[in-house]
Amino acid sequence: MKLELLTKNFANWTSGNEIIDNFIQEKQLKHERYSAVFEWIPYDKFIEIKGIGKSIATAIWKEGPLKYYKNDEEWIRSSYKKVTLRFLYDSENITDEFINKVESYLLEYEGNYGISQNPDTKDYILVFSKENFERYNCKKCGDKYEYDYKDYKDSGQCYNDRENKWCKSCHINHLKNNFANWASGNEKIDNFIQQKQLNIKTSYDLIFEWIPFNEFIEIRKGESSVAVWKEGPLCYDIIEKEWMKESSKKVVLKYLNSENITDEFLSEVTVLYDSYGISQNTNTKDYILVVHYKYSKKYCKECEKEYAKLDHNWCEPCRINHLNDNFINCTSGNEKIDYFIRKTQLKINNENPNVFEWIPFNELIEIKEIGDNCLTTAIWKKGPLNYNTHEKKWMRASYRKVCLKYMYYFQNITDEFIIKIELYLTNKIYYGVSQNQDMKVYILVFNNDYFDKRCEKCGNKYENHYQKWCKCYMEYLKNDFTNWTSGNEKLDGLIQKYQLKYIGDGTIFEWIPYNKFIDVKEIKKCDFSIAIWTDGSLYYSTPNRKFKRKSNKKVLLKYLNSSRNNDDFLNKIPYLMENSYGISQDPNTKDYILVYEFGYNCENCGKKYNKFEVKNKSCMSCQTNCENEKINDLIQEMKLNIDYNFNDNIMFEWIPYDQFDDIKEIGKGGFSTVYSAIWKDGLLDCRKNLVARNWRRNPNTRVALKCLHNSQNCIDEFINEVKAYSNQRIDKILKIYGISQNPITKDYIMVLEYAIGGSFNSYLIKNYESFDWFNGLKSLINIIDGLNKIHQKSMIHRDFHIGNILFMSDNFNACISDMGLCRKIDDIDEKNIYGVIPYVAPEVLKGNPYTQAADIYSFGMIMYVVATGRQPFDDRAHDEILVLNICNGTRPEINKQITPTCYIDLMKKCWDSNPENRPFTIDVKEEIELFYNSLDKEFKKEEQHHEIEEQFKETQESRKENLLSIKNDKSKTHTHAVYTSRLLNHFTKNLPSISTVEITDFTSI
């Protein structure tokens, strides 16, 4: 949608050169979300053009750059923008070499605005954001700044060169241009000096020079001669950005053995000392190495104390003495305030050089209120006081815009008032204290940059700096709660909950009265409609810093059928909210409606687009003519269901049986047999790289073959089982690659991802010693993450137990398998109950439908296995008596010596008898991650993490001993304890009539 405007506009401009036009169009088609559009800019759009270098100039671009603002859904120009122009001389002939040269000049990040042309010289011009260009390039020569930390003595020096934008190219060019102005009379020495100058790497490197001997005065001989160098060394001032001589410089003269002047000797001796250059005694003809004098830069010339910052000549004691001597010149008239100001001034240092002072109120002009939290702006006539390290004197920046914060609630000067002030002075942008003489209210004075990261309304830091979003804007939504209602208290609470999570990005989820829709057109009976929403979506506009609506918005209405008298739909809402504006209700059927942003679903059938379809606005389901054969239809459907929103996808295929080698049986159940095999051609998958998506084969892929017995005679059931799997790379869920058929038995085969680590039980037996709490919780995170993804797709597992957990590696990475019993929530067979008795929820055993809450119950049992190393109820027969006990509230015994209290509490929540009391997968995942992070040594912990960590540590040793005892003794498992899935109707058929009767398990006596 964004690029459509740019492509339509191609015909409305031209540079006059096809190659340049193509280059610009290519850049526009690659336009990124937050950057300005790269465009052709007529030269007459620039004013105030000022040259500042051979090929660099600055200008004002009248129209300014074009950007797309998502919330406003508009392209907006920022007029009268300061830009940098880089002239490409001799550019009349446009070649590939020229285009490559242009590419090399472009900024790495945003700030490339476009190309122009000087109508007189015909030279092309690159146009940049002045701010961004000068951040990365020298504004004089245009070369990119280069800084290598290895070339500096410390990170502070490198930081200063970066901060002051020192240009290595300009530095070396200046020295090179000066070669002709001096000579030592010795070619070897001249070459050595020139090479030293060309090897300059930082602004801190001393300039090695030829120094005439008559430049030295006051020579005092000793172990090394000390002298004053009249002209002084050549240096570059990184603040003023100019070359200068530091005259009358004290130096040390080190005489060299003139008979041994070689390149090797000179290199060795100059490495040993910080050297300014070489000279020669005119009488003795001895060469002299001129060495840095240690006191010239290390100590203050006024007080001889060491500088805090050598490169800034900042002497903290001298600065503080100045403030002490001049404090009496300006006073508030209040002893406590004066004492506080004086104390704050004495904290001045090079890192925080702002002088905190008393500011008379009459110094503040043009005072304007801008918020409702005691905030105003003003102009300070005198301006703040700073010490200029170059001029070496105190200076003021007059007529500085400032922010004033009125302290209305502290008219009496108390200790509490002083503490309150100190809380505000936690940054480097404060200037001082003032007082409104009429109101007698004290005022804190800040730099106007105070609002760069703070809300103009309340003064607090923005929650989202990019969006300029502050939580105080939530008051608008809170105050609006009373102006609307859905008529359903639970739904109102849900909508309010999500509104209070809004952080300024995107649209706000809201209740939308049905009468706000016009031109409602049904596209799928009782399922989807298209309409115009007259009010339109509510969003926060960053440029305007207020809430706005985009009226007459085209939307898609998704009807939630049978939701009028059933609040179960509320549990689905969190998984269906993506690209949704809010909820409405049909006044006739009373069914609730989800209102979606238009463009993410097909207009004809309502199906949600995949990423490919969103881009092309094309529905593959509507445009594909499916074949009639059921298996071919299945394969076609699975291919069409590839979700291009995922970076990695798998092509679902028919795989001939002769493609499999090394077939070995690895497991057998009541309904199927599982083999491992090598698929010769291998998996066909799509992986996204930086350029595009590429489909590729992975030959000799190890796979698992699940052969379903008698599946050729129950094709519909086989198809349903296949559809339960996903052919996307979704972590923590076993992937399906395709289907095949045994040519002898004619059984159909599901070709699945192979789990290297094997089943949970076999993996645990191999890894008891390392299966500590940390690795156990890691496995649980993987398992609950996979279950959460199943629930997000509005599905349930129905057969969730330890036998369906596999390990993909030797690093406790678990995943969920056996998706065959998964069904859409509405697609439930109430007659047959399958599963492992200890893992089946009591309401399911009683004949109620499977739900996502039933999966949570099963997860609670998996938590029990992770904690104890034992299967639940492994000491008794799995029959109708156990079923009855479970329905009456019996749960596995918990050993508190091996299980932390926090873990037990979560486990009990999961297997609560009332399914409505069980947590959602998202909530369980958050708690398991909290436990895991508490044990992670690299995680930055808070107080609650330390408390949880202590609970797990207290049980660690007892749990380890328990696991080892189980490993050595397997005889405790009851002979009639069955941990493979089976039909359970035989054990549950009489349950309703006997569910309240106490029954004794005589088999355990």
N, C-alpha and C positions, 0 to 999 in steps of 0.2 A: 504493500500500500504506500509506504514511504518512497520507494524507488520509482513508483509509477509516475509521480510528478516530475522527477528528474529526467526519465526517459522520454516523456511527452515533450519536455522542454528542449530536447536536443536540436530540434529544427529552428529554434528561436535565437540561436547564437552561433557564431563561428569565429575562429581566430584568423581565417583566411588560409590556413595551412592544414591539409588533411591529416598529416601525422600528428600535429599538435592537438587537433580536435579528437582524434582517436585516443590519444593518451589521456586527455581530460575525461572523455566519456568512460574509459576503462576505470579511472579513479572513482568516478561518480557511482559506477555499478558496484564498486567495492566499499561504498560508503558505510562507515560504522556508526553505531547508535548515537554516541555522544559527541562526535566530532563535527566540525564545520564541513560544508560541501566544497570540494575542490572544483574551481570553475574558471572560465575565461573572464577576465576583468578588463574592460576597456580602460585605456590609459587616462581618459578624461574624467574618470571617476575618482582620481587622486588629487588632493590639494595639499598645500604646505609641504612640498617635497624638499627635503634637506639632505644633501650629501654629507656623509660622515666618514667615508673611506673611498678607496679606488673604485670598488664595485658595490658598495653598500650605501643605502639611503633610507631615510624614514619618511613617512607620509601619513596623511589622514585619508582613509577610504570612506567616502561619503555614504554609500549604501551599506557597507559593512557585510560581514560573513553571514551565511545562511545556515541555520541549525533547525533540527526537528525536535520539538518538545512533546514527549509521549503523553503526559497528562492533558496538555492542551490540544493534542492531535493536530498541531499546526506547524508549518515552516515559518520561522520568525527570523528577521534580520536584526543585527545589532549595529545601528547606524553610527557613523563617525568613529570608526575604529582605528586606533593607531596600528600601523603595519610597518614591516621592514621590507624593503625592496632589494633584491639581489640581481644586479644587471649581468646578463650573460653576453659579454662582448663577442663580436665576430660570430654571431649566431644566425646569420642570414641563411646558411645552408643547414637544413634540418636532416640529420643522419641518425642512425642507430647509436652512434657514439655520443651524439648530443643528448639523446633521450637517456642514455645510461648516466651521463654527466648530471642531468636534471635529477634523476633518481637518487644519485649519491648526495645531492645537496638537500633533499627533502628531510624534514625532521623525523626522528624515529617515532615520536608520539604525535599527538594532535597539534595543530597550529599551522598546517599547510593550507593556505587559502586559495591558491591558484596561480595562473600565468597571465601576464600582460605583455604589451609591446610598446616600446618608445616609437611614436609615429615619425620622428625625425631621423634617428639613427637606425631604425628597424631592428634594434637589439631586443631580444626577448628578456622578460623580467619575471623572476619568481617572487611571489607575494606570500609573506608569512605573518603570523601573529607576532607583533613586536615583543610582547611579553615572553612568548614561548621561544622565539628565535634567540633572544638575548639570554635565555636561560641555558641554552645548549651551545650557542655559537658566539664568537667574538663579534661585537657590533662594528668593529673597525675593519677587520680583514675578512670576516665571514667564515673563517675556519672553525671547525668544531673544537670545543675545549677537550683537552686530554689530560687526565690525572691518573697516575698509577701510585697506589699506596706504597708500593715497594721503593719508590724514589724519595720518600719523605722520612724524616727522623721519627715522626710520630703522627698519629691520625689528626691531631689538632692543626698541624701545618697544612695537611692536605685539605682539611675542612676550610681553612682560611682562604686557600687558593681557589677552591670551588666557590666559596661564598662571595669572594671579591672578583671572581671571573677573570683570573689571570690567564693570558693567552700566550702559550709557548711559541707559536708561529711568529707573532709580532715581536716577541722578546728576541728571538734568534735573528730575525730580519734586521732589527735595529743594530745588533752587534755586527752582523755581516756587512752592512752598509758603512760601518765605521772602520773596516780593516785598512783602508787606504790612508787613514789619518795618523797612523803610528807605525813605527818600525824599531826593532832592537838593534839592527845591524848584524844579526846572526840569523840566517835563514832557518836553521833547525829550531831555534827558540821561537821565532815568529810562527812557524808552522804549529809548534806545540801549543802556543797561546791561542791561536785561531781554533785549533781542534777542541781545546778546553771550552772555549766560548760556544762553539756549535753543539757541544754536548750538554748544554744547560737543560735541566729537566724540571726544575721548580723555581718559583720566585725567590726561594730561600737560598738557592745556590749562590755562592759568592762569585762575582764576575772576575775571572782571572785576567790580569792586564799586564801590559808593559808599562812600568812606572819610571819615568826619568828620575835620576838620583837627586837632581836639584829641587825636587818636590818635597824633600825631607828637611825639616828644621828641628832644632832642639834635640839633636841626637845625643843620647846619653849612653855611654858604653858600659857594658857589664858583661854578664855571662852571655846575654843576647842584647844587642843594641836596641834601645827604645827610642822612638822618634815620633814626631808629629808630621803627618802627611798633609801638606797644605791643601791641595785640591781634594784629597780624600777619595775613597773608593766609589765606583759607579754602582748605583743600586736602583732598583725599580720599586716605586711606592705603589703597593697594590690597592691602596685606598684611593689615591689621587690619579692612579694610572699614568704616571709619567716618570721619565728618567731624571735622576738628579745625582749630584755629587755631595757626599757628606764631608764637608771641608774640615780641616784641622783635626784629622782623625789620628788618635794614638795607635801606633802599630809596633810590632816587633820585627827587627831586621835580622834574618838568619843567613849568615854568609855560607855560600856553597863552595865545594871543591871545584873550582873552575876548570880543572884539568879533566874532569869526569862528567861533562855535560852531555849526556845521552838521553834519548827518549825514555829508556827504562829507568834511568836515575831520576829524571824529572817526574815521571809518573809515580814512582815510589815515594819520593819526598813530599809531593803535594797531597798524597793520600794521608800522610801522617799528621798534617796540619791543616787547619782552616786558613787557606792562603788567599791573599788578594792579588798576588802576581809576582813578577820578577823584575828586578832592577839591576843596575851595575854601578859599582863604585868607580867614578871617573878617574880617580887617582890610582887605585890598586888594580883596576880592571876585574876585580872579583865580582861574580854574580851573586845576587842577594835574593833570597826568598822572603817576601813581605807577608808576615803572618798576623792573623787576627789578635787584637789585644783584648784580653779576657774581660777587662772592666768597662769597655766602651759600650757594650750592649747589655751586660748582665745587671748593672746597677744604675740607679737613678742618679743623675748628675747633681740634683739639688740636695738629696739627703743621703746618697750613697747606699740606700737600701735596695734589695733585690726586687726587680720588676715582677709583678704578678703575671704579666703577659709581655714577653720580650719584644714581639713584633708590633705591639701597640704603644710601647713606652708608657704603660699604665702603672703609676706608682700609687698604690692604695693609701699609704700613710699621708702622702702629700695632699691627695684629694680630700681625705677626711679632715686634715688640718685646715684646709681652705674653708670647708663647710662649717667647722667649729668657729673659726674667726669671723665668719659672716652671718652666723645664725641670728645674732641680735638685730640684724637689719630688717627682719620680717617676722612678726609674731602674731599669734591668734588672739592674744589677750587672755587666754585660758591656760593655766599652768599645766594641767594634765594633757591637754592637746599639744602644747609646745613640747612637753617632755616626750610624748609619743613620736612627734615629728622628728625631733632631734635623735631619738633612739633609732628610728628607721633610716635616717640619713647616714648614720654611722655604719650601717650594714652595706653601704654602697661598695660595689666591686666591679671588675671588668665584665663579669658575666651579666650583671644587672646594674648598668650605669645610670639608670633614671634617678634623678634627685627628687625625693618626696618632700614637698614643701607646703607652706601655708600660702593659699592663693586668695587674695582679696576679691570679694564678689564683684566689685566694679570692673575687674579685669575680664569678666565674662560677658560677651555680647551675643546678640542673635540667638537667644535661648528659645528652644522649641520643644514642646512635649511630644513624645513619640510612643508612649506606652502607658499601661495602667499600673505599672509597678514602680512608681517613683522615678521613672527614667526620662531624661531629656538630653538634647544635644545643645552645644553652644560653641562659640568661637572664643578662644583664649588669646587675648591681644598680645601679651608678652610671650607666651608660649613656654614649653618646658625647658629646663636647664640641663645641659649635657656638657661633658668634657670632650673637646675635640682633640684627639690624640695626635693628629697631624699638625694642627696649629698650636697645640700644647696650651690651650686656654679654654676657659668656660665660655660657652656660647648658648644663645636661646634661639629656638625655631619659632618665630613670631606668627601670630594668627593661625594657630593650630586648632583644628576641629577636635572637640573633646566630648565625652559622654559624662553626664552628671547623674549621680544616684543620690536622691534625697533620703536622709535618715530620719523620717518623720517620727518614728516611735522612740527616738533616743535624744530628746531635747536636753535631758540632764546628763552631764558628763560623768559616767560611772565606769567601774571596771568592766561591766558587761558591755558598755558602749565600745570601749577600747578593744575588747575581745572580738566583738562583731566586726569592727573595722579590719582587724588582722585577718579574719576569715576571707574577706574580699580581696586582700592583697596577696593572693597566691600565685600571681603571674607577673610578667614584666611590663605591663601596660598601664600602670597606675602613675599618677602625677602628684596628687596631694589632696588636701582638705580645704574646703571653703565654708562660708556660712551666708545664707540669705539674711540680710540685716533686717528686713521687714518681718519675715516669718520666724526668724531666730532658729532656723533649721540648718543643721550641719549637712554638708554635701561632700561625697567622695568624687574626685575628678579622675576619669580614666581616658586613656587613648581611645579614639573613635573606633579603632580595630577591635574594641571590646565586643562590637556587634558582628564581627566577622564569623564568630563561632557561637554567638549567643542570640537568643530570641529578643526581638525588639519589643515584644509584648510584656515578657516577664523578667528578662535579663538572665535566665538560666541558660546553660549550654544546650545547644541543639542536640536532640536525640539522634538525628540523622543530618550530618553536616552538609552532605551533597544536596539533599532535598530541602534544607533549611527548615527542618521539621522539629517542633518542640511539643512536648506532651501537654503543654497548657492549651494547645489547640483542641485537645480532646474535650475541653469544656463545652465547645460548640456542639459536639455530638451528645455529650451527657445531658446538656440542657434541652436537647431535642427529643430525649427519650419519652417525655410526657406528651409529645405532639403526635405520636403514632402508636398503634398497637395492632397486632395480628389477630387478637382475640384469643390467642393461645399463649398462656403464661410461659410454658417451657420454650416455645419457639421465640418469644420475645427475649427471654434470657439468653438463648443461643445467639441471636442476632446482636444483642448488646455486647456479648462476650467477644465476638469477632470484631465489632467496631472498636472496642477498647484495645485491640491488638494492632490497630492501624498505625503505621509509622510514616505516613506521608507519601508512599509510593503506590501508584495504581489507584483503582477505584475502591469505594467503600461499599461493603456488603450491607444491604438494607432491606427493610420491609417496603414492598411496592404495591400500593392499592391497585386492584385490577382495572379500575376506571381510568387509570393513567395510560392504558394501552388503547391505541386506535388502529384501524386497518388490520385487524387480526385475521390471519389467513392460515387455515389448517393445512399442514403438508403431510401429516401421517395421523390418521384418525385416533383420537384419544391418547396421542403420544407427543407430537410436536406441532407447534404453530410458529408463524413469523408475525411480528407486530412492530408498530412504532410506539416507542415509549416517549410520551410528550415531554415530561420533566427531564428525562435523560439522567445519565449516571453522575453521581457526586464524587468529586475528587479534590485533592489539594493541589492548587496551582503554585508551583515554585516561583515563577517570575512575579506573580501578584501577591504571594504569601497569604492566601486566603482560600476558602472552599468555593468551588464553582461547579456548575452543572453544564453538561453538553446536551442541549435540548433536542427533541425529535430524533432519538437514537433508535436505529433499527436493531431489534433483538430477536433471539430465539427463545421460545417458551417450551420448557420440558415439563410435561404433566406427570406428577407423582401419583399414579393411579392407586386407589384404595387407601389414600392417606388421610381422608377426612375424619375418620374416627379411630385412627391408629397412630400413636406417637412414635412407633418404631422407625418411621422415616427420618426422625431426628438423628438417629445413629448413623444414617447414611450421608447426611449433609456434609460432614467434614471431608468425605472422600469424593464428593461431587461438586465442590465449590470452585475448582479451578476454572478461570475465565467466566465466573458467574458474578452478576451484579447484585443478586438478592433473591428474595422469595416473595411470591404473590399467592393468591387463591382465587380459583374460579368461583364466582358467586352462585353459579347454578349447581355444579356438581359438588362444590365444597372441597374438591381436591386441591392440594397445594401445587405450586408451580415454581420451578427453578428458572430464573431469568438469566440467559447466557449472552455474553458478548457475541455479536454477529461476526461470522467469518471463520469460526472454528468448527462448524458443523455443516453438513450438506443441506442445501435448501430444499432438496427433493425428498430425502428420506430421513433427515435429522441425524444421521450417523456422525459421530465425532471424527473429524479429519485426523489423519496421521500427519507427521511433519511435512512429508512430501505433498500431501493433499492440501495442507494449509497454504503452502507456497504457491501452488498452481490452481487452487480453488477447483479441484477436480476430485470427484468421489469415485474411487475405483469400484466400489460395490455396485454403484448405479451403471457404470460403463462396461462391466464385465459380463459376458454371456457364459454362464456356468454350464458344464457338461452334465449329463443325466446320471451317469454311473456314480454310485454312492462313494466309492473310494476315490475316484477322480475328483468328485465334488469336494470331498474332504481335503485332499491335497491342494486343490485350487483355493479353497476357503482359508486354509492355513497360510498360504502364500499372500493372500490378500490382507490378512490380519497382521502382517509385519508392521510394527509401530516404529516409524521413522523418527520419533522423538528420542529414541534410544540411540546412543552412539554405536553400539554393537548389536548386530542382528544375525540370525541363523536362517538359512534357506531350508524350509521344510520340503522333503523330497520322498519319492518312491525309490527305494534302494533294493536292487536285485539281490537275491540271497547269495548268489555266487560272488558277491563283493566281500563276503566275510571270510576271514581266515582265523585259525587258532581259536576255534570255538570251544569254550569250557563251561560246564555247569558250575554256578557259584551260589545258587540258592533255589529253594522250591517252596511254594505255598499251596494253599488249597485251590487256588484258581489259576495259578500261573507258575512257570519255571523261568529262572533268570540265568543268562549265560554272559560270559565276557567274550569279546571277539575283537579282531582287528578289521576295521573298514578300510579296504585298500585305497580307493579313491579319496576317501576322507571327507570331513565336514566342509561344507561351503558356507563361509560366513562373511559378513561385511563389517569392516572396521573403519572408523573415521580417523583420518589424519589431518594435518594442518591444511591440506589443499582440497581433498574430496573424500568420498566414500569409495572403498574398493572391495569388490567381492573376490574371494580367493579360496582355493582348496587347501586343506591340511591333510596331505596323504598319510596313510597308515594311522588313522585315529583309533585309539582304544575306546570301545563303546560297550554299553550293556544292552543285551537283547532280552526284552521281556515278552515271552511267548504266552499268549492267553489261550488256555485250553478251550477247544471247541468254538473258537471265535469266528470260524467261517460260517457257523450256523446261527450266530447272533451278532450280525454285522452292526446293527444299530447301537448295541451296548458297547461294542468295540470303538465305534466312532465317538461316542460320548466320552469314553475314557481318554481317548487321544486328545479331544478338545480341551480337556481339563488342564493340559500342559501348555506351556508358553514356548514359542520359538524365539524368544528374546533372551539375551544374556542378563537375566535378573539374578542378582547375587542371592545366595542362600536358598534357592529353589532349583531342583534338578531340571536340566534342560532336555527337551525332546528334539531329535534331529530328523526323524522321518519314520516311515513304516516300511515293512517288508513282509514276506510270506515264506514259510517253510514249504518247499516244493513237494515234500513227502507227506507230511501231516495236514497240509493246507491251513495250519493255524497262522493267523496274522501275528505280526511281531512289531512291538514298539521299540524303536532304536533310540536309546537314551544316553545321556552323559554318563561317563564311567567315574565312580567315586574311588579314588586310589586308596583312601584310608579305610574303606569298608564300612560295615555297620557300626552302630554305637557300641553294642555289646563287645564285638571283637576288638574294636579300637580301645575300649576301656580296659580289657584284659591285658593288652599289650602295653598300656601306658598308665597303669595304676600309680606307679611311683611319681610320675610328673603331673598327675591329675590333681593339682592343688586347687585352692579356691580361685586363684587368679585365672588358671586355664579353664576351670569349670565355668566361671562366669563368662569367659570369652566365648565358650561354646554356646551358652544360653543366649548371649547377645545375637549370635548368628541365627539361632533357632527362632527367637522372637521377632527378629528382623524379617525372616522369611515368612512367618505367619502374618505379620503386619502387612506385607505386600499382598498376600492372599486376601486378607480382609479388605484392603484398599480397593480390590477389584470386585467387591461385593460378593465374595465367595466364602465357602467354608470347607474345611478339610474332611470332616466327618470320620476320619480314621487316624487320628493324631496320636501316635504313641512312639516309644523309643525305637521300635523296629523299623520305623519309617524315617529315622534320622541317620544320615550317612556323613562320613568325613571325606572331604575333598583333598586333604593333604595331611602331612604329619605335624601340622601346626595348630591343631584343635579348631580347624575351620569346618564347621558343620553346615549341612544343608538339609532341606526337607524333600523327601521323595514320596512315591506312591500317591500321586495326585489323582488316581483313578476314581476315588470316591468323592472328589470335589464336585460340587454342583453350584449353579447360580442359587442365590438364597431363595428365590421363588420356585425353584425346580427341586421339590422335595418328595421323596418316596416315603410315606409314613408307615408302610406295612413292614418293611424289612429293616432290621437293625444289625449292622455289621460292626465289628471292632474287637478290641481286647477289653474284657470286663473292667479291670481296675482303672482304665483310662476313659471309659464312657461316662458322661455326665448323668447324674441320677434322673433328671427330667427326661433324658433321651431313653433311659432304661424303662421309664414309666410310659413310654409311647408318644411323648411329645416330639415335635420336629427338632432336627439338628439346627443349631444356631451358632453364631460366632462365639457366643458365651460358652457353648459346649466345648469349643476348641480351647478356650482359656482354661476350662477345668482340666482338660488333658495336659495342657502346658504345666499346670500346677503339679501334676504327677511326674512330669519330666524333671521339674525342679527337685522333686523328692529323690529321683534316681541320681541326679548330679550331686546332691548333698550326701547321700548315704552309700551310693554305689550299689544299691539293691533295688530290685523291682518292687513296686507297691503290691502288698498282699501276697508276697511270695511264700508265706508260711501256711497257706490254706488253699483249699480247692476252689477253683473258679466255677461256681455253679449258682443255682437259684438262691441259695442261702446267702452267698456273698452279694449277689445282686440286691436282695432284700435289705441286707445290712447297710450297703452303700446308700440305698434310697432312704434309710432311716437315719443317716448322718454319720455312719462309721467312716473313718479315714485312717490312713496308715499312721502308725505310731511315730512320734518325732522325738529324736534324741537331742536334747538341748546342749549336750556337751560337744556335739559335733556340728551343730547348726546355729548360727547367730540369730538373735531375736528379730532383727530387721528382715532377715531372709524368711524366717518362719511366718512373720506377719503377712508378707507378700504372698507366700505359698497358700496360706489359709484363705486369703482374699480370692485367690484363683479358684480354689475348690469349694467355695461357699455353696451351700445347698440351694440358695436363691440365685438364679442366673442374673437377675437384675443388679445384684450386689457385686458381681465380678467386674474387675476393671477392663478397660479396652486395651488392645494390643499396644497402642501408643503409650498409654500410661505405664504398662508393665515394662516396655522397652526403656522408658526414662528411668525407672527405678533400678533395673538391672545394670544400665550404664552408670548410674550413680554408684552402685556397689563396685563395679569394675574399676571406675576411675579412682575410687578410694584406695584401691590396692595398686594402682599404677604409679610407679616411682617417678615417672617423668611428668605426671599430671600436676598442674598447679592447684593445690588443695585449699579448701576453706574449712571452717570449723566442723561442719557436718561430715565432711569426708574423713576427718581424723577420728571422729566418734565411731563411724561405721568401720573404718580400718581396724580400730581396736577390737570391735566385736568379732571380726573375722580372724584376727590374729589369735584371740583367746581360744578359738575352736580348731585352729589349724592342725596342731599336733594330734589331738584326739581323733579328728577326721582322718588323718593320714594312717593312724594305727587301725582304725575301723576298716578302711579300704584294703589294707594289706591282709587283715584277718579274713575278709570276704574272698580275696583272691586265693587264699590258701584253703578255703573251706566252702565248696559249692554244694554240699549235701543238704543245706538248710532249705533249699527250694522244694516246695510241695510237689509231689508227683502229678497232681491234677491241676497244677497252676499252668495255664496256657497263655502264652504271650505272642501268638500269631492271630491275625484277624480271622474271624469266623462269623457265621450267622448266629445271632444271640436270641432269636425269637423263642427258642425252646426254653430258655431260662427266664424269659420275661412274660410269657403268655398268661400266666396266672397271677402276675404281680398286682394288678388293680384290686382284685378281690381279697388279697391277703396282705396288702401293704401295711396294714395297721396291726398285724398279729406279731407277737414276740415269738421268734423261732430260735431254738438252740442248735448250734452247729455240733451235732453228736460226733462228727468225724474227727473233731479236734480233741475229744475227751480221751 
